[in-house]
Amino acid sequence: MVDIKLQEVSRGVDKINQNITADNQLLWIADQWKSNQFQEYIESIPNQIASGDIIYDKRNLLVRIPVDENLGIKQDVVIKKFKLTRKYDQLRFRFLKSKAIRSLKLAMALEKIGINTPKPIAVIEKRDKYKKILYSYFICEYVDYNYNLLDIVKDDGHPLREKVKEFLPQIAQDIRKMHDAGVVHYDLHAGNILVKNIDNPEFYYIDLNRGRIKKKLSRKARMKDLARFKLTATEEEIFINNYEPQNSKKWLELMRKSRARRKKIRRIRKKIKKFI
């Protein structure tokens, strides 16, 4: 069953989602960040994000904003702008909670169960009278990490490639803790895990906007969540031995089957897209 603490998180975020102003704008700011300067800055973001370092600008936009006391920014933050360029997304999110609200809910949930994720700071978004999202932003702390795990995993010549075997027990235990609490990430791969402090590593889980909080996760749902996590055969064994030590052989087989099914579905989708 879903962790009682996460039920509280869900109810709290749902209440936030109800506090929409007359002009259909939603604004949430973490208590420790509330100030007139910071609120004015957050409200100005949809017009123009202050100058900063662009971290990513493809499917979404991520900008790192440095400390600025005049704006009430007490530490470096990351602003994530969600782009809804596909008509399908523009339509379905009229009826769904936005990606920013989902990110907030999952970040709060992970904090509640003691899993590292960049601390949520603010959300600002606006819809038109027909519920179409006009803009949607999620603001969180910037984590000064050493590596994105994907940069290590995908490069066989990376100096830390062998270190991954040392990283996996903690990562597996973190993910098991998420799943046991009812949290499913839905985009769980090495690119969404940040590594900080190589000698005494800390792992931060990011890109939470697809995640959900479920009443209970079946074994199938857990395997589906793990199917995106690509590792070598030896690393898979280490991972599963720490995720499910009581029945690791069976779970390893299920994880590999789930990954094979996902690969097959992706190949079919690519063929369909080429045909279309």
C-alpha positions in Angstrom: 0.0 0.0 0.0 1.1 3.6 -0.6 3.1 5.1 2.3 0.8 7.2 4.6 3.3 10.1 4.2 2.8 10.1 0.5 -0.9 10.3 0.8 -0.4 13.5 2.8 1.9 14.8 -0.1 -0.8 14.0 -2.7 -3.5 15.8 -0.8 -1.3 18.8 -0.2 -0.3 19.1 -3.9 -3.9 18.6 -4.9 -4.9 21.6 -2.7 -2.2 23.7 -4.3 -3.6 22.8 -7.7 -7.0 24.2 -6.6 -5.6 27.6 -5.6 -5.8 29.2 -9.1 -6.2 32.9 -9.4 -9.0 34.7 -11.3 -6.8 34.9 -14.4 -6.1 31.1 -14.3 -2.6 31.4 -13.0 -1.2 29.0 -10.4 1.7 30.1 -8.2 3.4 28.0 -5.5 6.5 28.9 -3.6 8.2 26.8 -0.8 7.9 28.5 2.6 11.6 29.0 3.1 11.8 30.9 -0.3 8.9 33.3 0.2 9.8 36.9 -0.1 8.4 39.9 -2.1 11.5 40.0 -4.3 11.5 36.3 -5.1 7.7 36.2 -5.8 8.1 39.2 -8.1 10.9 37.3 -9.9 8.9 34.1 -10.2 5.9 36.1 -11.6 8.2 37.7 -14.2 9.6 34.4 -15.5 6.9 33.8 -18.2 7.9 37.1 -19.8 11.6 36.6 -19.7 13.9 34.2 -17.8 16.8 36.1 -16.3 20.2 35.4 -17.9 21.7 32.1 -16.9 23.4 29.0 -18.2 21.3 26.9 -20.5 21.7 23.3 -19.3 19.3 21.7 -21.9 17.1 23.1 -24.7 15.4 20.4 -26.7 12.2 18.7 -25.5 12.2 21.1 -22.5 14.3 24.1 -21.5 16.5 24.0 -18.4 18.3 27.2 -17.3 20.6 27.5 -14.3 20.2 30.9 -12.5 23.0 32.0 -10.2 22.6 33.6 -6.7 21.1 37.1 -6.9 20.1 38.8 -3.6 18.2 41.5 -5.4 15.9 38.9 -6.9 15.7 36.9 -3.6 17.6 34.0 -5.1 19.6 32.6 -2.1 21.4 29.8 -4.0 21.7 28.6 -7.6 18.4 27.4 -9.0 17.2 25.6 -12.1 14.2 26.8 -14.0 12.5 24.1 -16.1 10.2 25.3 -18.8 7.9 22.5 -20.1 7.3 22.7 -23.9 4.1 21.3 -25.2 4.7 21.5 -28.9 2.7 18.4 -29.9 -1.0 18.9 -30.4 -1.6 15.6 -28.7 0.1 16.9 -25.5 -1.7 20.3 -25.8 -5.0 18.4 -25.8 -4.5 15.8 -23.1 -3.0 18.2 -20.6 -6.2 20.2 -20.6 -7.6 17.3 -18.6 -4.5 16.3 -16.6 -2.3 17.8 -14.0 0.6 19.7 -15.6 4.2 18.3 -15.8 5.2 21.0 -13.3 2.7 19.9 -10.7 3.6 16.3 -11.3 7.3 17.2 -10.8 6.4 19.0 -7.6 4.4 16.1 -6.2 7.1 13.5 -7.0 9.9 15.7 -5.6 7.9 16.1 -2.3 7.2 12.4 -2.2 10.9 11.5 -2.7 11.9 14.0 0.0 9.3 12.4 2.4 10.8 8.9 2.0 14.4 10.1 2.2 15.4 9.8 -1.4 17.7 12.6 -2.9 16.2 14.9 -5.5 16.7 18.6 -6.2 14.5 20.4 -3.6 11.4 22.0 -5.2 11.3 25.7 -4.9 8.4 27.1 -7.0 5.8 26.4 -9.7 4.2 28.9 -11.9 1.8 28.1 -14.7 -1.2 29.5 -16.5 -4.1 28.1 -18.5 -6.6 29.8 -20.8 -10.4 29.6 -20.2 -10.5 26.3 -22.1 -7.8 24.8 -19.7 -5.0 24.9 -22.4 -1.6 25.4 -20.7 -0.1 28.7 -21.8 3.0 28.3 -19.8 4.3 25.9 -17.1 7.6 26.2 -15.1 9.1 24.2 -12.3 11.9 25.7 -10.2 14.2 23.7 -8.0 17.6 23.9 -6.4 20.7 23.3 -8.5 22.7 20.3 -7.4 26.4 20.7 -8.0 26.9 17.1 -9.1 30.1 15.5 -10.5 28.6 13.3 -13.3 25.3 12.3 -14.9 25.4 8.5 -14.5 24.7 8.1 -18.2 27.9 9.8 -19.1 29.7 7.1 -17.2 27.6 4.1 -18.3 27.7 4.8 -22.0 31.4 5.2 -22.2 33.4 2.0 -21.8 36.6 4.0 -21.6 35.3 6.4 -18.8 37.7 6.4 -15.9 34.8 5.7 -13.5 33.2 3.0 -15.6 34.2 0.2 -13.2 32.9 2.4 -10.3 29.3 1.7 -11.5 29.4 -1.7 -9.8 30.1 0.2 -6.5 27.3 2.6 -7.2 24.6 0.0 -8.0 23.8 -1.3 -4.5 22.8 2.1 -3.2 20.9 2.9 -6.4 19.0 -0.4 -6.2 18.1 0.1 -2.6 16.9 3.7 -3.4 14.7 2.5 -6.2 13.3 -0.4 -4.1 12.5 2.2 -1.4 10.6 4.3 -4.0 8.7 1.3 -5.3 7.8 0.0 -1.8 6.4 3.4 -1.0 4.3 3.5 -4.1 6.4 5.8 -6.3 6.9 4.8 -9.9 9.3 7.0 -11.9 8.3 6.0 -15.4 11.5 7.5 -16.9 14.0 5.6 -14.9 17.4 5.4 -16.7 21.0 6.4 -16.1 20.5 9.9 -17.6 18.1 10.7 -14.8 20.5 9.9 -12.0 23.1 12.5 -10.9 26.2 11.4 -9.0 27.7 13.7 -6.4 30.8 13.1 -4.3 32.6 10.2 -6.1 34.4 9.0 -3.0 31.3 9.0 -0.8 28.6 9.1 -3.5 25.2 10.6 -3.3 22.6 9.9 -6.0 20.0 12.4 -7.0 16.9 11.3 -9.1 15.6 13.9 -11.5 13.1 14.4 -14.4 10.1 13.4 -12.3 7.3 14.8 -14.4 6.2 11.3 -15.7 6.1 9.8 -12.2 3.1 8.7 -10.3 2.2 7.7 -6.7 0.3 4.4 -6.8 -1.7 2.6 -4.1 0.4 -0.5 -4.8 3.0 -1.5 -7.3 2.7 -4.9 -8.9 5.8 -6.9 -9.8 4.9 -6.2 -13.5 4.8 -2.4 -12.8 8.1 -2.5 -11.0 9.7 -4.4 -13.9 8.3 -2.0 -16.4 9.9 0.9 -14.5 13.3 -0.9 -14.4 13.2 -1.8 -18.1 14.8 1.5 -19.2 17.8 1.0 -16.9 20.5 -0.4 -19.2 23.4 -2.2 -17.6 25.9 -4.9 -18.4 24.9 -8.5 -17.5 27.1 -8.4 -14.4 25.8 -5.0 -13.4 22.2 -6.3 -13.8 23.0 -9.1 -11.3 24.5 -6.7 -8.8 21.5 -4.4 -9.1 18.8 -7.1 -8.7 20.8 -8.8 -5.8 20.4 -5.5 -4.0 16.8 -4.7 -5.2 15.4 -8.1 -4.4 17.9 -10.3 -2.6 15.4 -12.9 -1.5 14.5 -14.0 -5.1 17.1 -12.3 -7.3 17.3 -15.0 -9.9 13.6 -14.8 -10.8 13.5 -11.0 -10.7 16.6 -10.8 -12.9 14.9 -13.0 -15.5 11.7 -10.9 -15.3 13.7 -7.6 -15.7 15.5 -8.9 -18.8 12.2 -10.1 -20.3 10.6 -6.7 -19.6 13.5 -4.9 -21.3 13.4 -7.2 -24.3 9.6 -6.5 -24.7 10.3 -2.8 -24.5 13.0 -3.0 -27.2 10.6 -4.9 -29.4 7.9 -2.3 -29.0 10.3 0.5 -29.7 11.4 -1.2 -32.9 7.8 -1.5 -34.0 7.1 2.1 -33.2 10.1 3.2 -35.3 8.9 1.2 -38.3 5.4 2.7 -38.0 6.8 6.2 -37.9 8.9 5.6 -41.0 5.8 4.2 -42.8 3.7 7.2 -41.8 
